[in-house]
Amino acid sequence: MILMRVLIQYRFVLSLALSGVIGVIALRLWPFPAENVFLGLISLRRPVRYAALAYTYATLWFSTPWLLLNVAFSLIYSSQQRWYRLDITVTLNHGRDSSEHRVPLARRKE
């Protein structure tokens, strides 16, 4: 439980570091296809546009995993906070009579 809280607390740094690792590995495994005939034609006719394509390719290998990891860590954070609140309520109400027991996010039967 404590490890999960630490991971959630540093979710931005973790997603940034993991996306860097994923980007480096992905660029090693699937480098920019410079030997492609059409990209070779673009590099001869418009070298600035070719450079922009190459940099965009590399940038997307880093930004896409960062975005997906950030969303995943945020979803984990949201679910973790809900369970954490329920644990606190159950712990606080432990000594009370069961007729007085309240659970947050649920209505009491009257």
Long-range contacts (C-beta under 8 A, 24 or more apart in sequence): 4-80, 5-80, 7-73, 8-73, 8-76, 8-77, 8-80, 11-70, 11-73, 11-74, 11-76, 11-77, 12-70, 12-73, 14-69, 14-73, 15-66, 15-69, 15-70, 15-72, 15-73, 16-66, 18-65, 18-69, 19-62, 19-63, 19-65, 19-66, 19-69, 20-62, 22-61, 22-62, 22-65, 23-58, 23-61, 23-62, 23-65, 26-61, 26-65, 27-58, 27-61, 32-57, 32-58
